[in-house]
């Protein structure tokens, strides 16, 4: 092994994807001058003009400074902001100052970690396949705001304005993307729960996302207003049905609609 000097303040030591994360309770291990160990990460990238390493196993301590970078600004976060599981974070790391025995991958301690981006689907951040749950949640929020807060979905005043709780089908969406909106109470139900509710109570109108496709640069959404009809229902519903479609594009870190929602009413 040869000894190298890391943690030089004028450069980033490594930039790459976090491919392994281990989290522990704070332990008195390693060089305590740099803090108590709270975990470690394995970072894999490529040697660039301003970096020195392409792979490093990095000790994280309670003294490691950790930041999330968003729209050019850095906000201090905790080690828990690096997600386990399928998420992949792109980070840049500056090591603590001092000599270390170089191995492959190098083993050292982080002085500072900056989370540049983080995906939610096990794919590299910044690709078309990298869509965060926050992106999906924002498209869902924009569509439901148009429909229920701006009251633009067809027959809103005839039906939805009278509802204390509005049922939203869980088709194509997860519970964690459900937004909080002023004056609107949303209940997320699985399709079988919607049918059971209609059978036990009465027919009712509900919403569902027939399409929710979000990439790194664009999104397509189809919001449907339709009836849950009880098995023994004798009602004929001629109003309330609608299918509303829209496309969005990413602009300046946010989402902008291309054209107003186009609704088809049978």
C-alpha positions as CSV (number, residue, x, y, z in Angstrom):
1,X,0.0,0.0,0.0
2,X,1.2,3.5,-0.6
3,X,0.3,6.5,1.5
4,X,-1.6,9.4,-0.1
5,X,-2.8,12.7,1.2
6,X,-6.6,13.3,0.9
7,X,-9.1,15.9,2.0
8,X,-7.4,18.7,0.1
9,X,-9.9,21.7,0.5
10,X,-9.7,22.9,-3.0
11,X,-11.1,19.8,-4.7
12,X,-13.7,17.0,-4.4
13,X,-12.1,13.7,-3.7
14,X,-14.8,11.6,-5.4
15,X,-18.0,12.0,-7.3
16,X,-20.3,9.1,-8.1
17,X,-23.3,6.9,-7.1
18,X,-23.8,5.5,-3.7
19,X,-24.1,1.8,-4.3
20,X,-24.1,0.6,-0.7
21,X,-25.2,2.1,2.6
22,X,-24.7,0.8,6.1
23,X,-26.2,2.6,9.0
24,X,-25.4,1.9,12.7
25,X,-25.8,3.5,16.1
26,X,-23.0,5.9,16.8
27,X,-19.9,3.8,17.7
28,X,-16.5,4.7,19.1
29,X,-14.6,3.1,16.1
30,X,-12.0,4.4,13.8
31,X,-10.2,7.7,14.4
32,X,-12.2,9.4,17.0
33,X,-10.6,12.8,16.1
34,X,-13.1,12.7,13.2
35,X,-16.1,11.7,15.2
36,X,-18.1,8.6,16.2
37,X,-19.0,6.2,13.4
38,X,-22.7,6.3,12.3
39,X,-22.4,4.3,9.1
40,X,-20.5,3.9,5.8
41,X,-21.2,4.3,2.1
42,X,-19.6,2.8,-1.0
43,X,-19.3,5.4,-3.8
44,X,-18.5,4.4,-7.4
45,X,-17.8,6.9,-10.2
46,X,-15.1,7.9,-12.5
47,X,-11.9,10.0,-12.1
48,X,-12.7,13.5,-13.4
49,X,-10.7,16.6,-13.8
50,X,-11.5,17.7,-10.3
51,X,-11.6,14.3,-8.5
52,X,-9.0,11.8,-7.5
53,X,-10.8,8.5,-7.1
54,X,-13.4,6.3,-8.9
55,X,-14.3,4.1,-6.0
56,X,-14.2,4.6,-2.2
57,X,-15.6,3.0,0.9
58,X,-16.2,5.9,3.2
59,X,-16.8,6.1,6.9
60,X,-19.5,8.5,8.0
61,X,-19.4,10.0,11.5
62,X,-21.4,12.3,13.6
63,X,-19.1,15.1,12.5
64,X,-19.5,14.6,8.8
65,X,-21.3,17.5,7.2
66,X,-24.1,16.4,4.9
67,X,-25.9,18.6,2.4
68,X,-28.7,18.2,-0.1
69,X,-28.2,20.3,-3.3
70,X,-31.4,21.6,-4.9
71,X,-31.6,24.3,-7.6
72,X,-28.1,25.5,-6.9
73,X,-28.6,25.8,-3.1
74,X,-27.4,23.5,-0.4
75,X,-29.4,22.6,2.7
76,X,-28.0,20.7,5.6
77,X,-29.6,17.2,6.1
78,X,-28.9,14.1,8.1
79,X,-27.4,10.7,7.1
80,X,-30.9,9.3,6.9
81,X,-31.5,11.4,3.8
82,X,-29.4,8.8,1.9
83,X,-32.0,6.1,1.2
84,X,-31.5,2.4,1.5
85,X,-33.1,0.0,-1.0
86,X,-33.6,0.8,-4.7
87,X,-32.7,4.5,-4.4
88,X,-29.5,5.6,-6.0
89,X,-27.9,8.9,-4.9
90,X,-25.3,10.8,-6.8
91,X,-22.9,12.5,-4.3
92,X,-19.6,14.3,-4.1
93,X,-17.5,13.7,-1.1
94,X,-14.5,15.5,0.5
95,X,-12.5,13.3,2.7
96,X,-11.1,14.3,6.1
97,X,-7.6,15.8,5.8
98,X,-4.7,13.5,6.5
99,X,-2.7,10.6,5.1
100,X,-4.3,7.2,4.5
101,X,-3.0,3.8,3.2
102,X,-4.3,3.6,-0.3
103,X,-6.2,0.3,-1.2
104,X,-8.8,-0.4,-3.8
105,X,-11.3,0.8,-3.0
106,X,-9.7,3.4,-0.8
107,X,-11.0,3.4,2.7
108,X,-11.3,6.8,4.4
109,X,-13.6,9.1,6.4
110,X,-16.0,11.8,5.0
111,X,-15.6,15.4,6.1
112,X,-18.4,16.5,3.8
113,X,-21.0,14.8,1.6
114,X,-23.2,16.7,-0.9
115,X,-26.2,14.8,-2.3
116,X,-26.4,16.1,-5.8
117,X,-29.5,14.1,-6.8
118,X,-31.3,11.0,-5.8
119,X,-33.6,8.6,-7.7
120,X,-36.3,6.3,-6.4
121,X,-36.2,3.4,-8.9
122,X,-32.7,1.9,-8.8
123,X,-31.5,3.8,-11.8
124,X,-28.9,6.5,-12.2
125,X,-30.1,10.0,-11.3
126,X,-30.5,12.4,-14.3
127,X,-31.6,9.7,-16.8
128,X,-35.1,9.6,-18.3
129,X,-35.8,6.6,-16.1
130,X,-35.0,8.6,-13.0
131,X,-38.3,9.8,-11.7
132,X,-38.6,10.7,-8.1
133,X,-41.7,10.1,-6.0
134,X,-41.7,13.9,-5.6
135,X,-42.1,14.3,-9.4
136,X,-45.1,11.9,-9.5
137,X,-46.6,13.5,-6.5
138,X,-46.3,17.0,-8.1
139,X,-48.1,15.8,-11.3
140,X,-50.8,14.2,-9.2
141,X,-51.2,17.4,-7.2
142,X,-51.4,19.6,-10.3
143,X,-54.0,17.4,-11.9
144,X,-56.2,17.2,-8.7
145,X,-55.8,20.9,-8.1
146,X,-57.1,21.7,-11.6
147,X,-60.0,19.3,-11.0
148,X,-61.1,20.0,-7.4
149,X,-59.5,23.2,-6.2
150,X,-59.9,25.1,-9.5
151,X,-63.2,23.2,-10.0
152,X,-62.5,22.6,-13.7
153,X,-63.5,18.9,-14.0
154,X,-66.8,18.6,-15.9
155,X,-69.9,18.4,-13.6
156,X,-67.9,19.5,-10.6
157,X,-70.7,21.7,-9.2
158,X,-73.3,19.0,-9.9
159,X,-71.6,16.2,-8.0
160,X,-68.2,16.8,-6.4
161,X,-69.0,20.1,-4.7
162,X,-71.6,18.2,-2.6
163,X,-69.2,15.5,-1.4
164,X,-67.6,15.6,2.1
165,X,-65.1,13.0,1.0
166,X,-64.0,12.4,-2.6
167,X,-62.9,8.9,-3.5
168,X,-59.8,8.5,-5.6
169,X,-58.9,5.1,-7.0
170,X,-55.4,3.7,-6.1
171,X,-55.0,2.6,-9.8
172,X,-51.6,3.8,-11.0
173,X,-50.7,5.8,-7.9
174,X,-49.3,5.1,-4.4
175,X,-50.6,6.5,-1.1
176,X,-47.5,8.6,-0.5
177,X,-48.2,10.8,-3.6
178,X,-51.7,11.8,-2.3
179,X,-51.6,15.6,-1.8
180,X,-53.1,17.7,0.9
181,X,-55.4,20.4,-0.7
182,X,-57.4,23.2,0.9
183,X,-61.0,22.4,1.3
184,X,-60.7,18.9,-0.2
185,X,-60.9,15.6,1.6
186,X,-59.5,12.7,-0.5
187,X,-59.8,9.0,0.4
188,X,-57.7,6.6,-1.6
189,X,-59.3,3.2,-2.1
190,X,-58.3,0.1,-4.1
191,X,-60.7,-0.8,-7.0
192,X,-62.2,-3.7,-5.0
193,X,-62.8,-1.4,-2.0
194,X,-64.6,1.0,-4.3
195,X,-66.9,-1.7,-5.6
196,X,-67.6,-3.0,-2.1
197,X,-68.4,0.5,-0.9
198,X,-70.9,0.9,-3.8
199,X,-72.5,-2.5,-3.1
200,X,-72.9,-1.7,0.6
201,X,-74.0,1.9,0.3
202,X,-75.1,3.2,-3.1
203,X,-73.7,4.3,-6.5
204,X,-71.2,7.2,-6.3
205,X,-68.9,9.1,-8.6
206,X,-65.1,8.8,-8.0
207,X,-61.8,9.8,-9.7
208,X,-59.1,7.6,-11.1
209,X,-55.8,8.1,-12.9
210,X,-56.1,6.0,-16.1
211,X,-52.7,7.2,-17.1
212,X,-49.8,8.6,-15.1
213,X,-46.5,8.5,-17.1
214,X,-43.7,10.7,-15.8
215,X,-40.2,10.8,-17.2
216,X,-37.3,13.0,-16.4
217,X,-38.5,15.7,-18.9
218,X,-42.2,15.1,-19.6
219,X,-45.4,13.8,-18.1
220,X,-48.7,12.5,-19.4
221,X,-51.8,12.2,-17.3
222,X,-55.3,11.1,-17.8
223,X,-57.8,11.8,-15.0
224,X,-61.1,10.0,-15.2
225,X,-64.4,10.8,-13.5
226,X,-66.6,7.7,-13.4
227,X,-69.3,5.9,-11.5
228,X,-69.0,3.1,-9.0
229,X,-72.1,1.1,-9.6
230,X,-73.6,-1.3,-7.1
231,X,-74.2,-4.9,-8.3
232,X,-78.0,-4.5,-7.7
233,X,-78.2,-0.9,-8.8
234,X,-81.1,0.1,-11.1
235,X,-79.8,3.6,-11.6
236,X,-78.9,5.0,-15.1
237,X,-76.1,7.5,-15.0
238,X,-76.0,9.9,-18.0
239,X,-73.9,12.7,-16.4
240,X,-70.7,12.8,-14.4
241,X,-68.5,10.8,-16.8
242,X,-65.4,12.5,-18.1
243,X,-61.9,11.7,-19.3
244,X,-59.4,14.6,-19.0
245,X,-56.0,14.5,-20.6
246,X,-52.9,16.7,-20.3
247,X,-49.2,16.8,-20.9
248,X,-46.5,18.6,-18.9
249,X,-42.9,19.4,-19.4
250,X,-40.2,20.2,-16.9
251,X,-39.1,23.8,-16.8
252,X,-36.6,25.5,-14.4
253,X,-36.9,22.6,-12.0
254,X,-40.7,22.6,-12.0
255,X,-43.6,21.2,-14.1
256,X,-45.5,23.3,-16.6
257,X,-48.6,22.2,-18.6
258,X,-48.3,22.2,-22.4
259,X,-51.9,22.9,-23.2
260,X,-55.0,23.1,-21.0
261,X,-56.7,19.9,-20.0
262,X,-58.7,18.4,-22.9
263,X,-61.8,16.6,-21.5
264,X,-64.0,14.1,-23.4
265,X,-67.5,13.7,-22.1
266,X,-69.5,10.7,-23.4
